[in-house]
Amino acid sequence: MHAPAAGPAPAPLGLRLAGAAVHAYTAAGSVLGLLVVLAAVEGEAVTALWLLLAALVVDGTDGTLARWARVKETIPWFDGARLDDIVDYLTYAFAPVVLLWTTGSLPGGALGWVVAALPLLASCYQFCRVDAKTDDHTFLGFPSYWNVVAFYAVVLDVAPGVVAAVLVVCSVLVFVPVRYLYPSRTPVLQGLSLVLTAGWVVTYVVLLLQYPDPSPVVAALSLAYVAYYLGVSLWLTARAAARRG
C-alpha cells in the first residue's frame, strides 16, 4: 500500500505571526470606527476627522502588508477580504454618516433621516457585490467614499442642501457601472495616482490644521485631486467599454 500523500508544509512560524499581525492591523480599523462615532456624538468633529484619516491610512496600507505576508497561504482559513469589508463599511459608511448627522450637515426632519439612510443602504449593496472590484483593479460603482464627503462637508462648511444632493447622487452612482480608480491597485497611471493621493492626504492634514478657516488655495488643490480622480475614472470606464466593443 502506498502512504497517503503529505499535505503542504505549514508556513514558517514567523510568517504566520506576520499574517496574524496584519489581520489584527486591519481589525483595528473597527476600533477607529467606534472612536469616530464617540467623537462625533461628543461634538468633537475635528477629532473624528483625524480618526477617519487614520482609518484611511490603515485601509490604504493593509492590503500591501497582507500581500507581503502572504496571508492567503499562511492563514488560509481566515477570510481577510471579508474582514476588510466589515471594517470598511464601518469607517467609510456608518461612522461618516453619524458625523454628518451630529455636525448638522444634513437637512432636518424626515428628509434628513432619508438622506442619512441612502448611503448606508447603497453601501450595503456595494459591499456585497462579488464584482465590486474588477479584474483590472478598479471599483465598479461609486466606492462608498462617504468619509471624503463628510470631510469636505465639515471642513468647508457645506450647506445641508448641497450635502444632501451629493449624498443622493453618489448613492445612485453606487448602482451605475462606472469604473472608479483604485489608487493603490489600478496599474494605469499608478505612479502618478499614488503621488497625487499622497498629496491629497497632505491637503487633508493642512485643512484640518487650518479649521475652521481653511485656505482657499489648499482647498482648491484638494478638490483638484477629486477632479483628477473622477476624470481618470471616467476615462477608465470609456477605455473598458471600447475594449469590450
N, C-alpha and C positions, 0 to 999 in steps of 0.2 A: 504493500500500500504506500501511496505517496503522501508525504506530510502536507498538510494544508499550507498554501502559500502565505507567507508572512505579510502582514499589512505594512503600510508605510511607516517608517520610523518616526517617532514623535519629534517635533521641532526642538531645538536646544532650549533649555530652561530659560536662558536669558532672553531669547526671542519671544517666548511665550509670555514672560513677565512684561516685556515691552508692549506686546499686543494688549495685555490686560490694562496696562497703564494708559494706552491710547483710548481704549473704551471708557475708562474712568474719566479721562480728559473730556471726551465727548459728553458723557453723562453730567459733568459739572455744569454744562450749559443749562440743565434743568433748574439747578440751584440759582443760577444767574437770572433765569426767568422769574423765579419766585421773588428774588430781591428787587427786580424791576417792578413787579406788581406792588410789593410792600412800599417801595419808594414812591410810586405813583399815588397810592392811596394816602400816603402821609404828606402829599403835596411837594415832594422833592423831585420835580420834573428833570432838573439837570442831572441829578444823581442817577435817575432812571435811564437817561440817555447815555451816560458814561457806561452803565452796566450793559445796555444794549450794544454799545461798541465792543465791550469785552466779549459778549456772546458772539458778535460778528467775527471777531478775531479767532475765537475758538472754532467756529464753523468753517472759517476760511483756511485753517491750518490742520484740522484733524484728519481730513482726507489724505493729505500728503503724508502725514505721520502714519496713518493706517496702511498705506501702500508700502512705506518704508519697512514697517514692522511685519508686513505680510500677514495681516490678521486673518484673512480668509483661509490661509494654510495653517497657521499656528493655533487658532481657536475657531475651527470650522463649525462648531455647534452654536456659536453666538452670532446673531444677525446684527451686525453693526449698522447696516443701512436702515433697518427699522428703528434702531436707537436714534440714529441721526434724524430721521423724520419726526420722531416724537419730540425731540429737543427743539428741532427747527420750528415745529408748529407752535410750541410754547413761546419761543423767543422772536420769531418772525411774524406771528399772527396774534396769538392770545394776549401776550404782555403788551405789545404796542397798541392794541385796541383799548386795553384798560387805560394806558397812558393817555390816549386821545380822549377818552371819556372823562378822566379825572382832571384834565387840564382845560376842560370846556372847549375843546377843539371841534366838538360835534354839535349839531343842532339840538335844541331842547325838545322835550316832549316825545311823542311816539315816533316822530321822524328820526330822532337821534337813536332810538332803540333799533329801528330798521336798518339805518346806515351802519351801526355798530355790528349788527348781525351778519350783514352781507359778506364782509371779508372773512369772517370766521367760517361761514358755511361754504364759501367758494374755496377756501384753503383746505377744508375737509376733503373736498372733491380733488383738488390739485395734488394733495399729498398721497392720495390713494390711487392715482393713475399709475399704471405699470409703465406707461410710456412718457411719464413726466420728464424724464431725461432721455434725450435721443441718442442714437448711435454715434452721431458726430459731436456729442458732448455739448448740447445746448439744452435749455429748458423749453418745453413745449407748453405754451400758455404763460400768462403773467406769473412769475415765480414767487408770489406771496411776499414781496418786499414791503410789507406794512411797517416794518421798523424804519425804513427810509422815509416813508410817508409821514410817520409820527415825528421823525427828526425834523424835517422841514416844517411841519405844521407848528411845532413848538418853537423852534429857533427863529423862524421867520415870522412867527405870529400870524399865520394864515387864517383868514376868516372862516368860520364854521361852514358857511355855504360852499366855499371853494373846496374845503377838505371833504365835505360830503360828496361833491361832484367827482372828485378824484377817486374816492373810495368806490363809488358806483361804477365809474368807467373801468377801473382796474379789476373790480370783481367780475365784470363782464368779460374782460380780456383774459381772465383765467381760462375761459372756455373757447377762446379764439386761438387756432393753431399757429400762432406766431412763434418763431424760434428765437428765444432770448439768449443773449450772450451769457456764458458761464465762465467768468474771467479766469479762474484757475484751471479750467479744463479744456475750453474751446481752443483747438490748435490754431485756428485762423487768427492772425494778429495777436497771438497770445502775449508776446513780449511787450507790445505797446499797451495792451489791455491791463497787464499786471502793473506796469509803471503808472498808468493813469489811475488805476484803482488805488494804488498806494498814495498817489497824490490826493485822491478824493478823501481818503482816511485822514490825511493831514488837514484838509479843509474842515472836516468834521470836528477834529480836535480844536482847531483855531476858532471856529464858530461857537463851540461850546464855551471856550475860554472867554470869548467876547460877549457872550449872552449877558444881558438882554439887548445889547447894542451891536449886532453883527455888522461887520464891514461889508458894504455893497460889493466891493471888489472880490472879497473872499467868497461871498455868496454866489456871485456870478461865476467864479471859477468852479465852485462846487456843482452848480447847475449845468455848467458846460460839460462836465463828465456825464451827467444824466442824459444830456442830449447826444453825446458820443455813444453811450450805451444803447439808447433807443435807435439811433441811426444804424449802428452795426447790426443790431438785432433784426431790423427790417431788411438790411442787405443780406444777412444770412438766410432769412426766410425766402427772399426772392431767389437767391442762389440755389437753395434746395429745391424750390419749385421748378427752376429752369432745368436742373439735373433730372428731375422726375419727368419733365416734358420731353 
